[in-house]
Amino acid sequence: MHETIIDKLRRRIGAENILRLSAPRPARVFVWVDRGKLKEAVKFLKEEGFTHLSAITGLEAEGCIELLYHLSREGTILTLRVAVPPDVGFAPTITDEIPGAALYEREIYDLLGVRFDGHQNLERLILPDESPENFHPLRKDEEVKKAPIGDAANAT
């Protein structure tokens, strides 16, 4: 089943846009795709029944922010992985295909600073509105003042 989906995905977005594949165990597939083909890949997978987006994970890795889109269908989890270079700083929104992605994208914007091109309401979700615009606490280059344990109520 995975090969069929992957073969169809290759035909849909072009083999050159699938950068890497991994299937570490049955019913678990990772597909690294070119950022420019993310929307098309999500649209295709949705058409193929991968309609449940369980999460979008963002993490800072090897000179980029990596976005992981966890989609599932009938017990199979397929994760699309996309690299966002720091000098680019944005990825396309997938909210037009999966409206439930809106809050995940806002969270990643808030905490990691990735902008989602085309997102209709890209505002802070977790941090206070008065936080500095370029403050994204999960970025490795951010210096976050840590409060001593037990003194969180008095932290500034």
N, CA, C and O atoms as a GROMACS GRO file, in nm:
protein
  624
    1MET      N    1   0.083  -0.120   0.000
    1MET     CA    2   0.000   0.000   0.000
    1MET      C    3   0.087   0.126   0.000
    1MET      O    4   0.057   0.220  -0.073
    2HIS      N    5   0.193   0.129   0.081
    2HIS     CA    6   0.277   0.248   0.088
    2HIS      C    7   0.341   0.277  -0.047
    2HIS      O    8   0.348   0.393  -0.089
    3GLU      N    9   0.389   0.173  -0.114
    3GLU     CA   10   0.454   0.193  -0.244
    3GLU      C   11   0.356   0.253  -0.344
    3GLU      O   12   0.394   0.339  -0.424
    4THR      N   13   0.233   0.209  -0.340
    4THR     CA   14   0.133   0.263  -0.431
    4THR      C   15   0.112   0.412  -0.405
    4THR      O   16   0.110   0.492  -0.498
    5ILE      N   17   0.096   0.448  -0.280
    5ILE     CA   18   0.078   0.590  -0.245
    5ILE      C   19   0.203   0.669  -0.285
    5ILE      O   20   0.191   0.777  -0.343
    6ILE      N   21   0.320   0.618  -0.254
    6ILE     CA   22   0.443   0.689  -0.286
    6ILE      C   23   0.461   0.700  -0.437
    6ILE      O   24   0.500   0.806  -0.487
    7ASP      N   25   0.431   0.593  -0.509
    7ASP     CA   26   0.441   0.600  -0.656
    7ASP      C   27   0.346   0.705  -0.712
    7ASP      O   28   0.383   0.782  -0.801
    8LYS      N   29   0.224   0.708  -0.661
    8LYS     CA   30   0.127   0.808  -0.706
    8LYS      C   31   0.173   0.949  -0.670
    8LYS      O   32   0.160   1.042  -0.749
    9LEU      N   33   0.228   0.964  -0.550
    9LEU     CA   34   0.278   1.094  -0.506
    9LEU      C   35   0.393   1.140  -0.596
    9LEU      O   36   0.400   1.257  -0.634
   10ARG      N   37   0.482   1.048  -0.631
   10ARG     CA   38   0.592   1.081  -0.723
   10ARG      C   39   0.538   1.134  -0.856
   10ARG      O   40   0.587   1.233  -0.910
   11ARG      N   41   0.438   1.065  -0.908
   11ARG     CA   42   0.379   1.109  -1.035
   11ARG      C   43   0.313   1.245  -1.021
   11ARG      O   44   0.321   1.328  -1.112
   12ARG      N   45   0.249   1.268  -0.908
   12ARG     CA   46   0.173   1.392  -0.887
   12ARG      C   47   0.264   1.514  -0.870
   12ARG      O   48   0.243   1.617  -0.935
   13ILE      N   49   0.366   1.502  -0.784
   13ILE     CA   50   0.449   1.621  -0.756
   13ILE      C   51   0.585   1.617  -0.825
   13ILE      O   52   0.660   1.714  -0.820
   14GLY      N   53   0.617   1.505  -0.889
   14GLY     CA   54   0.746   1.490  -0.956
   14GLY      C   55   0.846   1.422  -0.864
   14GLY      O   56   0.863   1.462  -0.749
   15ALA      N   57   0.912   1.320  -0.915
   15ALA     CA   58   1.007   1.242  -0.835
   15ALA      C   59   1.118   1.330  -0.777
   15ALA      O   60   1.166   1.303  -0.667
   16GLU      N   61   1.157   1.434  -0.849
   16GLU     CA   62   1.264   1.522  -0.802
   16GLU      C   63   1.224   1.602  -0.678
   16GLU      O   64   1.311   1.656  -0.610
   17ASN      N   65   1.095   1.611  -0.650
   17ASN     CA   66   1.046   1.686  -0.533
   17ASN      C   67   1.029   1.599  -0.409
   17ASN      O   68   0.996   1.650  -0.302
   18ILE      N   69   1.051   1.470  -0.424
   18ILE     CA   70   1.057   1.381  -0.307
   18ILE      C   71   1.205   1.363  -0.277
   18ILE      O   72   1.277   1.296  -0.351
   19LEU      N   73   1.249   1.424  -0.169
   19LEU     CA   74   1.391   1.433  -0.139
   19LEU      C   75   1.445   1.310  -0.067
   19LEU      O   76   1.563   1.277  -0.079
   20ARG      N   77   1.357   1.243   0.008
   20ARG     CA   78   1.399   1.126   0.085
   20ARG      C   79   1.276   1.051   0.130
   20ARG      O   80   1.169   1.110   0.148
   21LEU      N   81   1.290   0.920   0.150
   21LEU     CA   82   1.182   0.834   0.200
   21LEU      C   83   1.234   0.746   0.311
   21LEU      O   84   1.351   0.708   0.312
   22SER      N   85   1.146   0.715   0.405
   22SER     CA   86   1.180   0.620   0.510
   22SER      C   87   1.052   0.552   0.556
   22SER      O   88   0.950   0.617   0.578
   23ALA      N   89   1.059   0.420   0.571
   23ALA     CA   90   0.948   0.341   0.626
   23ALA      C   91   1.006   0.251   0.734
   23ALA      O   92   1.034   0.134   0.709
   24PRO      N   93   1.024   0.306   0.855
   24PRO     CA   94   1.093   0.231   0.960
   24PRO      C   95   1.018   0.108   1.010
   24PRO      O   96   1.078   0.017   1.067
   25ARG      N   97   0.889   0.105   0.989
   25ARG     CA   98   0.809  -0.011   1.029
   25ARG      C   99   0.678  -0.008   0.950
   25ARG      O  100   0.644   0.094   0.890
   26PRO      N  101   0.605  -0.119   0.949
   26PRO     CA  102   0.478  -0.121   0.876
   26PRO      C  103   0.385  -0.009   0.925
   26PRO      O  104   0.379   0.021   1.044
   27ALA      N  105   0.314   0.049   0.834
   27ALA     CA  106   0.214   0.153   0.861
   27ALA      C  107   0.275   0.283   0.914
   27ALA      O  108   0.204   0.363   0.975
   28ARG      N  109   0.406   0.305   0.890
   28ARG     CA  110   0.471   0.430   0.932
   28ARG      C  111   0.564   0.474   0.820
   28ARG      O  112   0.663   0.406   0.791
   29VAL      N  113   0.534   0.588   0.758
   29VAL     CA  114   0.611   0.634   0.642
   29VAL      C  115   0.648   0.781   0.662
   29VAL      O  116   0.566   0.862   0.705
   30PHE      N  117   0.772   0.815   0.630
   30PHE     CA  118   0.820   0.953   0.632
   30PHE      C  119   0.860   0.990   0.490
   30PHE      O  120   0.932   0.916   0.423
   31VAL      N  121   0.813   1.105   0.445
   31VAL     CA  122   0.845   1.152   0.310
   31VAL      C  123   0.893   1.297   0.320
   31VAL      O  124   0.818   1.385   0.362
   32TRP      N  125   1.018   1.320   0.281
   32TRP     CA  126   1.072   1.455   0.277
   32TRP      C  127   1.038   1.514   0.141
   32TRP      O  128   1.076   1.458   0.038
   33VAL      N  129   0.967   1.626   0.140
   33VAL     CA  130   0.927   1.688   0.014
   33VAL      C  131   0.981   1.830   0.005
   33VAL      O  132   1.006   1.896   0.106
   34ASP      N  133   0.997   1.876  -0.117
   34ASP     CA  134   1.037   2.014  -0.142
   34ASP      C  135   0.928   2.108  -0.090
   34ASP      O  136   0.809   2.083  -0.111
   35ARG      N  137   0.969   2.214  -0.023
   35ARG     CA  138   0.875   2.309   0.037
   35ARG      C  139   0.776   2.364  -0.065
   35ARG      O  140   0.660   2.387  -0.033
   36GLY      N  141   0.821   2.385  -0.187
   36GLY     CA  142   0.735   2.438  -0.292
   36GLY      C  143   0.626   2.343  -0.338
   36GLY      O  144   0.533   2.385  -0.406
   37LYS      N  145   0.635   2.217  -0.302
   37LYS     CA  146   0.535   2.117  -0.342
   37LYS      C  147   0.452   2.068  -0.224
   37LYS      O  148   0.375   1.973  -0.238
   38LEU      N  149   0.466   2.132  -0.108
   38LEU     CA  150   0.393   2.089   0.011
   38LEU      C  151   0.242   2.089  -0.011
   38LEU      O  152   0.176   1.988   0.015
   39LYS      N  153   0.188   2.200  -0.058
   39LYS     CA  154   0.042   2.209  -0.075
   39LYS      C  155  -0.010   2.103  -0.171
   39LYS      O  156  -0.113   2.041  -0.146
   40GLU      N  157   0.062   2.083  -0.279
   40GLU     CA  158   0.019   1.983  -0.377
   40GLU      C  159   0.024   1.842  -0.316
   40GLU      O  160  -0.063   1.760  -0.342
   41ALA      N  161   0.128   1.815  -0.236
   41ALA     CA  162   0.139   1.684  -0.171
   41ALA      C  163   0.025   1.663  -0.071
   41ALA      O  164  -0.034   1.555  -0.066
   42VAL      N  165  -0.006   1.765   0.009
   42VAL     CA  166  -0.115   1.755   0.106
   42VAL      C  167  -0.248   1.735   0.033
   42VAL      O  168  -0.329   1.652   0.074
   43LYS      N  169  -0.271   1.811  -0.072
   43LYS     CA  170  -0.395   1.796  -0.149
   43LYS      C  171  -0.408   1.654  -0.203
   43LYS      O  172  -0.515   1.594  -0.193
   44PHE      N  173  -0.301   1.601  -0.260
   44PHE     CA  174  -0.304   1.465  -0.313
   44PHE      C  175  -0.333   1.364  -0.203
   44PHE      O  176  -0.418   1.277  -0.219
   45LEU      N  177  -0.262   1.375  -0.091
   45LEU     CA  178  -0.282   1.278   0.018
   45LEU      C  179  -0.424   1.285   0.073
   45LEU      O  180  -0.483   1.183   0.108
   46LYS      N  181  -0.479   1.405   0.080
   46LYS     CA  182  -0.618   1.419   0.124
   46LYS      C  183  -0.711   1.348   0.026
   46LYS      O  184  -0.803   1.278   0.069
   47GLU      N  185  -0.688   1.364  -0.103
   47GLU     CA  186  -0.769   1.295  -0.204
   47GLU      C  187  -0.758   1.143  -0.191
   47GLU      O  188  -0.851   1.070  -0.225
   48GLU      N  189  -0.643   1.096  -0.142
   48GLU     CA  190  -0.618   0.952  -0.126
   48GLU      C  191  -0.665   0.900   0.010
   48GLU      O  192  -0.640   0.784   0.044
   49GLY      N  193  -0.733   0.984   0.088
   49GLY     CA  194  -0.791   0.939   0.214
   49GLY      C  195  -0.713   0.974   0.339
   49GLY      O  196  -0.757   0.941   0.449
   50PHE      N  197  -0.599   1.040   0.325
   50PHE     CA  198  -0.523   1.084   0.443
   50PHE      C  199  -0.583   1.218   0.488
   50PHE      O  200  -0.524   1.324   0.470
   51THR      N  201  -0.700   1.209   0.548
   51THR     CA  202  -0.777   1.329   0.583
   51THR      C  203  -0.757   1.375   0.727
   51THR      O  204  -0.798   1.485   0.763
   52HIS      N  205  -0.694   1.291   0.808
   52HIS     CA  206  -0.676   1.328   0.949
   52HIS      C  207  -0.536   1.384   0.970
   52HIS      O  208  -0.436   1.313   0.953
   53LEU      N  209  -0.528   1.511   1.007
   53LEU     CA  210  -0.401   1.574   1.044
   53LEU      C  211  -0.394   1.570   1.195
   53LEU      O  212  -0.466   1.644   1.262
   54SER      N  213  -0.308   1.486   1.250
   54SER     CA  214  -0.302   1.474   1.396
   54SER      C  215  -0.218   1.585   1.458
   54SER      O  216  -0.240   1.621   1.573
   55ALA      N  217  -0.122   1.638   1.383
   55ALA     CA  218  -0.038   1.747   1.435
   55ALA      C  219   0.053   1.797   1.324
   55ALA      O  220   0.076   1.729   1.224
   56ILE      N  221   0.105   1.917   1.346
   56ILE     CA  222   0.220   1.966   1.270
   56ILE      C  223   0.326   1.994   1.374
   56ILE      O  224   0.305   2.072   1.467
   57THR      N  225   0.439   1.930   1.360
   57THR     CA  226   0.549   1.948   1.454
   57THR      C  227   0.652   2.039   1.389
   57THR      O  228   0.682   2.026   1.270
   58GLY      N  229   0.706   2.132   1.466
   58GLY     CA  230   0.814   2.216   1.418
   58GLY      C  231   0.935   2.198   1.506
   58GLY      O  232   0.924   2.192   1.628
   59LEU      N  233   1.052   2.187   1.444
   59LEU     CA  234   1.175   2.174   1.522
   59LEU      C  235   1.290   2.238   1.447
   59LEU      O  236   1.292   2.243   1.324
   60GLU      N  237   1.386   2.286   1.524
   60GLU     CA  238   1.504   2.344   1.463
   60GLU      C  239   1.608   2.234   1.444
   60GLU      O  240   1.646   2.166   1.539
   61ALA      N  241   1.653   2.217   1.319
   61ALA     CA  242   1.746   2.108   1.288
   61ALA      C  243   1.845   2.153   1.182
   61ALA      O  244   1.807   2.220   1.086
   62GLU      N  245   1.970   2.117   1.198
   62GLU     CA  246   2.075   2.136   1.099
   62GLU      C  247   2.055   2.254   1.004
   62GLU      O  248   2.043   2.235   0.883
   63GLY      N  249   2.053   2.373   1.057
   63GLY     CA  250   2.047   2.492   0.975
   63GLY      C  251   1.913   2.526   0.914
   63GLY      O  252   1.905   2.608   0.823
   64CYS      N  253   1.806   2.465   0.964
   64CYS     CA  254   1.673   2.497   0.912
   64CYS      C  255   1.569   2.468   1.020
   64CYS      O  256   1.598   2.407   1.123
   65ILE      N  257   1.449   2.513   0.993
   65ILE     CA  258   1.335   2.470   1.073
   65ILE      C  259   1.270   2.359   0.992
   65ILE      O  260   1.243   2.375   0.873
   66GLU      N  261   1.245   2.247   1.056
   66GLU     CA  262   1.180   2.136   0.988
   66GLU      C  263   1.036   2.127   1.035
   66GLU      O  264   1.008   2.131   1.155
   67LEU      N  265   0.945   2.116   0.940
   67LEU     CA  266   0.803   2.100   0.968
   67LEU      C  267   0.763   1.958   0.935
   67LEU      O  268   0.795   1.907   0.828
   68LEU      N  269   0.692   1.892   1.028
   68LEU     CA  270   0.647   1.755   1.009
   68LEU      C  271   0.495   1.754   1.014
   68LEU      O  272   0.435   1.789   1.116
   69TYR      N  273   0.434   1.713   0.905
   69TYR     CA  274   0.288   1.709   0.892
   69TYR      C  275   0.245   1.563   0.908
   69TYR      O  276   0.269   1.482   0.819
   70HIS      N  277   0.182   1.530   1.020
   70HIS     CA  278   0.145   1.392   1.053
   70HIS      C  279   0.002   1.366   1.006
   70HIS      O  280  -0.095   1.412   1.067
   71LEU      N  281  -0.010   1.290   0.897
   71LEU     CA  282  -0.140   1.257   0.837
   71LEU      C  283  -0.166   1.108   0.854
   71LEU      O  284  -0.073   1.027   0.853
   72SER      N  285  -0.294   1.071   0.870
   72SER     CA  286  -0.323   0.928   0.886
   72SER      C  287  -0.445   0.887   0.806
   72SER      O  288  -0.533   0.966   0.773
   73ARG      N  289  -0.446   0.756   0.778
   73ARG     CA  290  -0.556   0.692   0.707
   73ARG      C  291  -0.557   0.545   0.747
   73ARG      O  292  -0.458   0.475   0.728
   74GLU      N  293  -0.668   0.499   0.801
   74GLU     CA  294  -0.689   0.358   0.831
   74GLU      C  295  -0.568   0.291   0.896
   74GLU      O  296  -0.525   0.185   0.852
   75GLY      N  297  -0.514   0.352   0.999
   75GLY     CA  298  -0.404   0.292   1.073
   75GLY      C  299  -0.266   0.319   1.018
   75GLY      O  300  -0.167   0.279   1.079
   76THR      N  301  -0.256   0.385   0.904
   76THR     CA  302  -0.126   0.421   0.847
   76THR      C  303  -0.099   0.567   0.876
   76THR      O  304  -0.184   0.653   0.855
   77ILE      N  305   0.021   0.595   0.927
   77ILE     CA  306   0.063   0.733   0.952
   77ILE      C  307   0.170   0.769   0.851
   77ILE      O  308   0.273   0.703   0.841
   78LEU      N  309   0.143   0.875   0.776
   78LEU     CA  310   0.238   0.926   0.678
   78LEU      C  311   0.276   1.067   0.721
   78LEU      O  312   0.189   1.153   0.736
   79THR      N  313   0.404   1.090   0.739
   79THR     CA  314   0.452   1.220   0.782
   79THR      C  315   0.528   1.286   0.667
   79THR      O  316   0.629   1.234   0.619
   80LEU      N  317   0.477   1.402   0.625
   80LEU     CA  318   0.549   1.484   0.527
   80LEU      C  319   0.646   1.572   0.604
   80LEU      O  320   0.608   1.636   0.703
   81ARG      N  321   0.770   1.576   0.560
   81ARG     CA  322   0.873   1.658   0.625
   81ARG      C  323   0.921   1.763   0.526
   81ARG      O  324   0.952   1.732   0.411
   82VAL      N  325   0.925   1.888   0.572
   82VAL     CA  326   0.962   2.001   0.487
   82VAL      C  327   1.065   2.086   0.559
   82VAL      O  328   1.048   2.118   0.677
   83ALA      N  329   1.171   2.123   0.490
   83ALA     CA  330   1.273   2.210   0.547
   83ALA      C  331   1.245   2.356   0.510
   83ALA      O  332   1.215   2.387   0.394
   84VAL      N  333   1.254   2.444   0.609
   84VAL     CA  334   1.238   2.587   0.587
   84VAL      C  335   1.371   2.654   0.622
   84VAL      O  336   1.404   2.666   0.740
   85PRO      N  337   1.447   2.698   0.521
   85PRO     CA  338   1.574   2.764   0.548
   85PRO      C  339   1.552   2.894   0.626
   85PRO      O  340   1.453   2.963   0.604
   86PRO      N  341   1.645   2.928   0.717
   86PRO     CA  342   1.626   3.050   0.798
   86PRO      C  343   1.620   3.177   0.715
   86PRO      O  344   1.552   3.272   0.754
   87ASP      N  345   1.690   3.182   0.602
   87ASP     CA  346   1.687   3.303   0.520
   87ASP      C  347   1.556   3.316   0.442
   87ASP      O  348   1.526   3.423   0.389
   88VAL      N  349   1.478   3.208   0.434
   88VAL     CA  350   1.347   3.210   0.369
   88VAL      C  351   1.241   3.239   0.474
   88VAL      O  352   1.166   3.335   0.461
   89GLY      N  353   1.233   3.156   0.577
   89GLY     CA  354   1.146   3.181   0.691
   89GLY      C  355   0.998   3.157   0.672
   89GLY      O  356   0.919   3.190   0.761
   90PHE      N  357   0.956   3.102   0.558
   90PHE     CA  358   0.813   3.078   0.542
   90PHE      C  359   0.787   2.948   0.468
   90PHE      O  360   0.873   2.895   0.397
   91ALA      N  361   0.665   2.899   0.486
   91ALA     CA  362   0.615   2.782   0.415
   91ALA      C  363   0.473   2.815   0.372
   91ALA      O  364   0.411   2.906   0.428
   92PRO      N  365   0.420   2.745   0.273
   92PRO     CA  366   0.281   2.772   0.235
   92PRO      C  367   0.185   2.718   0.341
   92PRO      O  368   0.210   2.615   0.402
   93THR      N  369   0.076   2.789   0.361
   93THR     CA  370  -0.027   2.737   0.451
   93THR      C  371  -0.096   2.619   0.385
   93THR      O  372  -0.105   2.611   0.262
   94ILE      N  373  -0.146   2.527   0.468
   94ILE     CA  374  -0.228   2.417   0.413
   94ILE      C  375  -0.372   2.430   0.461
   94ILE      O  376  -0.451   2.337   0.446
   95THR      N  377  -0.406   2.546   0.518
   95THR     CA  378  -0.541   2.564   0.574
   95THR      C  379  -0.651   2.560   0.468
   95THR      O  380  -0.766   2.530   0.501
   96ASP      N  381  -0.618   2.589   0.343
   96ASP     CA  382  -0.721   2.579   0.239
   96ASP      C  383  -0.757   2.433   0.211
   96ASP      O  384  -0.868   2.405   0.168
   97GLU      N  385  -0.664   2.341   0.235
   97GLU     CA  386  -0.692   2.198   0.220
   97GLU      C  387  -0.740   2.136   0.351
   97GLU      O  388  -0.833   2.054   0.352
   98ILE      N  389  -0.676   2.174   0.462
   98ILE     CA  390  -0.711   2.120   0.593
   98ILE      C  391  -0.728   2.237   0.689
   98ILE      O  392  -0.630   2.282   0.748
   99PRO      N  393  -0.850   2.288   0.706
   99PRO     CA  394  -0.872   2.404   0.791
   99PRO      C  395  -0.821   2.385   0.935
   99PRO      O  396  -0.782   2.482   1.000
  100GLY      N  397  -0.822   2.262   0.984
  100GLY     CA  398  -0.774   2.235   1.119
  100GLY      C  399  -0.626   2.261   1.139
  100GLY      O  400  -0.578   2.257   1.252
  101ALA      N  401  -0.554   2.289   1.033
  101ALA     CA  402  -0.411   2.319   1.044
  101ALA      C  403  -0.387   2.460   1.097
  101ALA      O  404  -0.274   2.494   1.134
  102ALA      N  405  -0.490   2.543   1.101
  102ALA     CA  406  -0.474   2.684   1.137
  102ALA      C  407  -0.407   2.704   1.272
  102ALA      O  408  -0.314   2.784   1.284
  103LEU      N  409  -0.452   2.634   1.374
  103LEU     CA  410  -0.393   2.652   1.507
  103LEU      C  411  -0.252   2.597   1.515
  103LEU      O  412  -0.167   2.656   1.582
  104TYR      N  413  -0.225   2.486   1.448
  104TYR     CA  414  -0.088   2.432   1.446
  104TYR      C  415   0.007   2.532   1.381
  104TYR      O  416   0.118   2.555   1.431
  105GLU      N  417  -0.035   2.592   1.271
  105GLU     CA  418   0.050   2.689   1.202
  105GLU      C  419   0.072   2.812   1.289
  105GLU      O  420   0.182   2.866   1.293
  106ARG      N  421  -0.030   2.857   1.358
  106ARG     CA  422  -0.014   2.972   1.448
  106ARG      C  423   0.083   2.940   1.560
  106ARG      O  424   0.166   3.024   1.597
  107GLU      N  425   0.074   2.820   1.616
  107GLU     CA  426   0.165   2.780   1.723
  107GLU      C  427   0.310   2.779   1.674
  107GLU      O  428   0.400   2.827   1.744
  108ILE      N  429   0.333   2.724   1.556
  108ILE     CA  430   0.469   2.717   1.502
  108ILE      C  431   0.521   2.858   1.471
  108ILE      O  432   0.638   2.887   1.495
  109TYR      N  433   0.435   2.943   1.418
  109TYR     CA  434   0.475   3.083   1.395
  109TYR      C  435   0.515   3.149   1.527
  109TYR      O  436   0.619   3.214   1.535
  110ASP      N  437   0.433   3.132   1.628
  110ASP     CA  438   0.455   3.194   1.757
  110ASP      C  439   0.585   3.147   1.822
  110ASP      O  440   0.663   3.229   1.870
  111LEU      N  441   0.609   3.018   1.823
  111LEU     CA  442   0.721   2.962   1.898
  111LEU      C  443   0.850   2.948   1.817
  111LEU      O  444   0.959   2.952   1.874
  112LEU      N  445   0.839   2.932   1.684
  112LEU     CA  446   0.958   2.912   1.602
  112LEU      C  447   0.979   3.020   1.496
  112LEU      O  448   1.086   3.029   1.437
  113GLY      N  449   0.878   3.103   1.472
  113GLY     CA  450   0.894   3.214   1.380
  113GLY      C  451   0.873   3.183   1.233
  113GLY      O  452   0.903   3.267   1.148
  114VAL      N  453   0.822   3.064   1.200
  114VAL     CA  454   0.794   3.032   1.060
  114VAL      C  455   0.664   3.100   1.020
  114VAL      O  456   0.561   3.082   1.085
  115ARG      N  457   0.668   3.176   0.913
  115ARG     CA  458   0.546   3.240   0.861
  115ARG      C  459   0.482   3.144   0.760
  115ARG      O  460   0.552   3.073   0.688
  116PHE      N  461   0.350   3.145   0.757
  116PHE     CA  462   0.276   3.058   0.666
  116PHE      C  463   0.207   3.144   0.562
  116PHE      O  464   0.107   3.211   0.591
  117ASP      N  465   0.261   3.142   0.442
  117ASP     CA  466   0.212   3.224   0.333
  117ASP      C  467   0.069   3.187   0.298
  117ASP      O  468   0.039   3.072   0.267
  118GLY      N  469  -0.021   3.286   0.305
  118GLY     CA  470  -0.162   3.264   0.275
  118GLY      C  471  -0.250   3.236   0.396
  118GLY      O  472  -0.371   3.224   0.382
  119HIS      N  473  -0.190   3.225   0.514
  119HIS     CA  474  -0.269   3.201   0.636
  119HIS      C  475  -0.353   3.325   0.664
  119HIS      O  476  -0.301   3.437   0.662
  120GLN      N  477  -0.481   3.307   0.691
  120GLN     CA  478  -0.574   3.419   0.707
  120GLN      C  479  -0.568   3.487   0.843
  120GLN      O  480  -0.618   3.598   0.858
  121ASN      N  481  -0.507   3.422   0.944
  121ASN     CA  482  -0.508   3.478   1.079
  121ASN      C  483  -0.379   3.443   1.153
  121ASN      O  484  -0.383   3.384   1.261
  122LEU      N  485  -0.266   3.477   1.095
  122LEU     CA  486  -0.137   3.439   1.152
  122LEU      C  487  -0.100   3.537   1.263
  122LEU      O  488  -0.029   3.635   1.241
  123GLU      N  489  -0.149   3.507   1.382
  123GLU     CA  490  -0.125   3.589   1.501
  123GLU      C  491  -0.066   3.500   1.609
  123GLU      O  492  -0.066   3.377   1.598
  124ARG      N  493  -0.017   3.565   1.714
  124ARG     CA  494   0.032   3.489   1.828
  124ARG      C  495  -0.080   3.402   1.884
  124ARG      O  496  -0.197   3.440   1.883
  125LEU      N  497  -0.041   3.285   1.932
  125LEU     CA  498  -0.138   3.192   1.989
  125LEU      C  499  -0.109   3.166   2.135
  125LEU      O  500  -0.201   3.156   2.216
  126ILE      N  501   0.019   3.155   2.171
  126ILE     CA  502   0.057   3.116   2.306
  126ILE      C  503   0.120   3.233   2.382
  126ILE      O  504   0.084   3.259   2.496
  127LEU      N  505   0.212   3.302   2.318
  127LEU     CA  506   0.281   3.413   2.384
  127LEU      C  507   0.189   3.535   2.395
  127LEU      O  508   0.098   3.552   2.314
  128PRO      N  509   0.213   3.620   2.494
  128PRO     CA  510   0.132   3.742   2.507
  128PRO      C  511   0.149   3.832   2.385
  128PRO      O  512   0.255   3.833   2.322
  129ASP      N  513   0.046   3.906   2.352
  129ASP     CA  514   0.050   3.996   2.236
  129ASP      C  515   0.162   4.098   2.245
  129ASP      O  516   0.216   4.141   2.143
  130GLU      N  517   0.198   4.137   2.367
  130GLU     CA  518   0.302   4.239   2.384
  130GLU      C  519   0.444   4.182   2.374
  130GLU      O  520   0.540   4.256   2.393
  131SER      N  521   0.458   4.055   2.344
  131SER     CA  522   0.591   3.996   2.323
  131SER      C  523   0.658   4.063   2.204
  131SER      O  524   0.589   4.098   2.107
  132PRO      N  525   0.790   4.080   2.208
  132PRO     CA  526   0.859   4.139   2.092
  132PRO      C  527   0.830   4.058   1.966
  132PRO      O  528   0.822   3.935   1.970
  133GLU      N  529   0.814   4.127   1.855
  133GLU     CA  530   0.772   4.061   1.731
  133GLU      C  531   0.866   3.950   1.687
  133GLU      O  532   0.821   3.847   1.636
  134ASN      N  533   0.995   3.969   1.706
  134ASN     CA  534   1.092   3.868   1.661
  134ASN      C  535   1.134   3.773   1.772
  134ASN      O  536   1.239   3.708   1.760
  135PHE      N  537   1.056   3.762   1.878
  135PHE     CA  538   1.086   3.670   1.987
  135PHE      C  539   1.013   3.539   1.964
  135PHE      O  540   0.890   3.535   1.963
  136HIS      N  541   1.089   3.432   1.944
  136HIS     CA  542   1.034   3.298   1.921
  136HIS      C  543   1.112   3.203   2.011
  136HIS      O  544   1.220   3.158   1.973
  137PRO      N  545   1.059   3.170   2.129
  137PRO     CA  546   1.136   3.104   2.234
  137PRO      C  547   1.189   2.964   2.204
  137PRO      O  548   1.280   2.919   2.274
  138LEU      N  549   1.138   2.895   2.105
  138LEU     CA  550   1.191   2.762   2.076
  138LEU      C  551   1.306   2.765   1.975
  138LEU      O  552   1.360   2.660   1.940
  139ARG      N  553   1.342   2.883   1.929
  139ARG     CA  554   1.460   2.896   1.842
  139ARG      C  555   1.585   2.883   1.927
  139ARG      O  556   1.593   2.939   2.036
  140LYS      N  557   1.682   2.810   1.879
  140LYS     CA  558   1.804   2.787   1.955
  140LYS      C  559   1.884   2.915   1.977
  140LYS      O  560   1.962   2.923   2.072
  141ASP      N  561   1.867   3.014   1.892
  141ASP     CA  562   1.941   3.138   1.908
  141ASP      C  563   1.874   3.237   2.003
  141ASP      O  564   1.928   3.345   2.027
  142GLU      N  565   1.758   3.202   2.058
  142GLU     CA  566   1.690   3.289   2.154
  142GLU      C  567   1.749   3.268   2.294
  142GLU      O  568   1.777   3.156   2.335
  143GLU      N  569   1.767   3.379   2.364
  143GLU     CA  570   1.810   3.371   2.503
  143GLU      C  571   1.687   3.397   2.588
  143GLU      O  572   1.634   3.508   2.591
  144VAL      N  573   1.643   3.294   2.656
  144VAL     CA  574   1.524   3.304   2.738
  144VAL      C  575   1.567   3.309   2.884
  144VAL      O  576   1.641   3.222   2.931
  145LYS      N  577   1.519   3.412   2.954
  145LYS     CA  578   1.550   3.422   3.096
  145LYS      C  579   1.473   3.314   3.169
  145LYS      O  580   1.350   3.305   3.158
  146LYS      N  581   1.544   3.233   3.244
  146LYS     CA  582   1.480   3.124   3.315
  146LYS      C  583   1.461   3.163   3.461
  146LYS      O  584   1.552   3.217   3.524
  147ALA      N  585   1.343   3.135   3.513
  147ALA     CA  586   1.315   3.161   3.654
  147ALA      C  587   1.357   3.039   3.735
  147ALA      O  588   1.344   2.926   3.688
  148PRO      N  589   1.406   3.060   3.856
  148PRO     CA  590   1.439   2.945   3.941
  148PRO      C  591   1.313   2.863   3.967
  148PRO      O  592   1.202   2.917   3.973
  149ILE      N  593   1.331   2.734   3.983
  149ILE     CA  594   1.217   2.646   4.012
  149ILE      C  595   1.151   2.693   4.141
  149ILE      O  596   1.219   2.722   4.239
  150GLY      N  597   1.021   2.701   4.139
  150GLY     CA  598   0.946   2.745   4.256
  150GLY      C  599   0.924   2.895   4.259
  150GLY      O  600   0.853   2.945   4.346
  151ASP      N  601   0.984   2.968   4.166
  151ASP     CA  602   0.971   3.113   4.164
  151ASP      C  603   0.904   3.160   4.035
  151ASP      O  604   0.920   3.276   3.996
  152ALA      N  605   0.831   3.072   3.970
  152ALA     CA  606   0.771   3.106   3.841
  152ALA      C  607   0.673   3.223   3.852
  152ALA      O  608   0.661   3.301   3.759
  153ALA      N  609   0.604   3.235   3.964
  153ALA     CA  610   0.507   3.343   3.981
  153ALA      C  611   0.575   3.480   3.981
  153ALA      O  612   0.512   3.580   3.948
  154ASN      N  613   0.702   3.485   4.018
  154ASN     CA  614   0.774   3.611   4.024
  154ASN      C  615   0.866   3.634   3.904
  154ASN      O  616   0.942   3.730   3.902
  155ALA      N  617   0.860   3.547   3.807
  155ALA     CA  618   0.947   3.560   3.689
  155ALA      C  619   0.907   3.682   3.608
  155ALA      O  620   0.789   3.716   3.599
  156THR      N  621   1.006   3.746   3.549
  156THR     CA  622   0.978   3.862   3.464
  156THR      C  623   1.009   3.831   3.321
  156THR      O  624   0.992   3.917   3.234
   0.00000   0.00000   0.00000
